[in-house]
Amino acid sequence: MADGNQLNRLTVSESEKDRNLAGAERAAVLLLALGEKHGRRIWEQLDEIEVRDISAAMARLGPVTPNMLEMLFVDFVKKLSSNGALTGNVDATERLLSTFLPGDRVAHIMEEIRGPAGRNMWEKLSNVQENVLANYLKNEYPQTVAVVLSKINADHAARVLSILPEELALEVVNRMLKMEAIQKEVLEKVEQTLRVEFMSNLTNTSRRDSHEMMADIFNNFDRQTEARFIASLEEENRESAERIKTLMFTFDDLMKLDAASCQTLLRHVEKDRLAIALKGANDAVREFFFSNMSGRAANLLKDDMDALGPTRLRDVDEAQSMMVSTAKDLAAKGDIMLSKNKGDDELIY
């Protein structure tokens, strides 16, 4: 443990950097301090989730002051000699993990920590969509924005700058023109802020919403299976069930098509499949499609539907699902517009 003289020699600036460590950060500092020799046996006892959580915390740890070590190690030992601060970073984490984990497992863990976009913060930012990055930077100080834009690719910086509010953008340009060499401490602080406040949130929010995923799955159920799952889910979690139903695009939602889109869809659906699909539809849906045909075509279709006789529900579900899939394909090509609600401009693919 550092003696009183060592603690007294801490400068004011070092003391100001002290922060509370919690959760995986505490374990990361401990294992980083123990190093390979003393920490190996601890690492070997951890499961993969624990290794991943501690590794991620270690990689974004940043500076750990001697005073922080004092406060942490008092929980584990009575005496520890510390000659300086520790710095946790990606490279140190990878080297440490490589001493006791297989190479492919280390690569997998480090890829999650770094993210797929690049090996360092600035490479990652250059792969973030400009509107997403601009939306974050518009709330930062102009000097911070100037530092960030000076570190990413020029073409990406130009696109971000063009999206920022004009007043802020001009201020950032002036700051960049007057910018001299960026102090290492300033750059590290900006990197740390981006890593904690932006990149970590970006990783979480970029994941597909689970309700959207389930809505797509439910869209591919047959009618009976869909009804069974929805009914069961409503009993356990009505809120989620309602959200899934809202996100689903069903055969009945085709009634929301405008006349031109409906007629485009009809040209891409075989007449025998259309007859089967409408055979199991309600009167309102049938009338909607009939109204978007010529009188002669509507009468011929009605005759085809009558000639079908009894039709299996499975065949009806397949025909209706095919029409929904065709509509989505046409929407993806820009040939028609789909919406959950009339007058809603949001496209659903």
Rosetta blueprint (number, residue, H / E / L):
1 M L
2 A L
3 D L
4 G H
5 N H
6 Q H
7 L H
8 N H
9 R L
10 L L
11 T L
12 V H
13 S H
14 E H
15 S H
16 E H
17 K L
18 D L
19 R L
20 N L
21 L L
22 A L
23 G L
24 A H
25 E H
26 R H
27 A H
28 A H
29 V H
30 L H
31 L H
32 L H
33 A H
34 L H
35 G H
36 E H
37 K H
38 H H
39 G H
40 R H
41 R H
42 I H
43 W H
44 E H
45 Q L
46 L L
47 D L
48 E H
49 I H
50 E H
51 V H
52 R H
53 D H
54 I H
55 S H
56 A H
57 A H
58 M H
59 A H
60 R L
61 L L
62 G E
63 P E
64 V E
65 T L
66 P H
67 N H
68 M H
69 L H
70 E H
71 M H
72 L H
73 F H
74 V L
75 D L
76 F L
77 V L
78 K L
79 K L
80 L L
81 S L
82 S L
83 N L
84 G L
85 A L
86 L E
87 T E
88 G E
89 N L
90 V H
91 D H
92 A H
93 T H
94 E H
95 R H
96 L H
97 L H
98 S H
99 T L
100 F L
101 L L
102 P L
103 G H
104 D H
105 R H
106 V H
107 A H
108 H H
109 I H
110 M H
111 E H
112 E H
113 I H
114 R H
115 G L
116 P L
117 A L
118 G L
119 R L
120 N L
121 M H
122 W H
123 E H
124 K H
125 L H
126 S L
127 N L
128 V L
129 Q L
130 E H
131 N H
132 V H
133 L H
134 A H
135 N H
136 Y H
137 L H
138 K L
139 N L
140 E L
141 Y L
142 P H
143 Q H
144 T H
145 V H
146 A H
147 V H
148 V H
149 L H
150 S H
151 K H
152 I L
153 N L
154 A H
155 D H
156 H H
157 A H
158 A H
159 R H
160 V H
161 L H
162 S H
163 I H
164 L L
165 P L
166 E H
167 E H
168 L H
169 A H
170 L H
171 E H
172 V H
173 V H
174 N H
175 R H
176 M H
177 L H
178 K H
179 M L
180 E L
181 A L
182 I L
183 Q L
184 K H
185 E H
186 V H
187 L H
188 E H
189 K H
190 V H
191 E H
192 Q H
193 T H
194 L H
195 R H
196 V H
197 E H
198 F H
199 M H
200 S H
201 N H
202 L H
203 T H
204 N H
205 T H
206 S L
207 R L
208 R L
209 D L
210 S H
211 H H
212 E H
213 M H
214 M H
215 A H
216 D H
217 I H
218 F H
219 N H
220 N L
221 F L
222 D L
223 R H
224 Q H
225 T H
226 E H
227 A H
228 R H
229 F H
230 I H
231 A H
232 S H
233 L H
234 E H
235 E H
236 E H
237 N L
238 R H
239 E H
240 S H
241 A H
242 E H
243 R H
244 I H
245 K H
246 T H
247 L H
248 M L
249 F L
250 T L
251 F H
252 D H
253 D H
254 L H
255 M H
256 K H
257 L L
258 D L
259 A H
260 A H
261 S H
262 C H
263 Q H
264 T H
265 L H
266 L H
267 R H
268 H L
269 V L
270 E L
271 K H
272 D H
273 R H
274 L H
275 A H
276 I H
277 A H
278 L H
279 K H
280 G L
281 A L
282 N L
283 D H
284 A H
285 V H
286 R H
287 E H
288 F H
289 F H
290 F H
291 S H
292 N L
293 M L
294 S L
295 G H
296 R H
297 A H
298 A H
299 N H
300 L H
301 L H
302 K H
303 D H
304 D H
305 M H
306 D H
307 A H
308 L H
309 G L
310 P L
311 T L
312 R L
313 L H
314 R H
315 D H
316 V H
317 D H
318 E H
319 A H
320 Q H
321 S H
322 M H
323 M H
324 V H
325 S H
326 T H
327 A H
328 K H
329 D H
330 L H
331 A H
332 A H
333 K L
334 G L
335 D L
336 I L
337 M L
338 L L
339 S L
340 K L
341 N L
342 K L
343 G L
344 D L
345 D L
346 E L
347 L L
348 I L
349 Y L
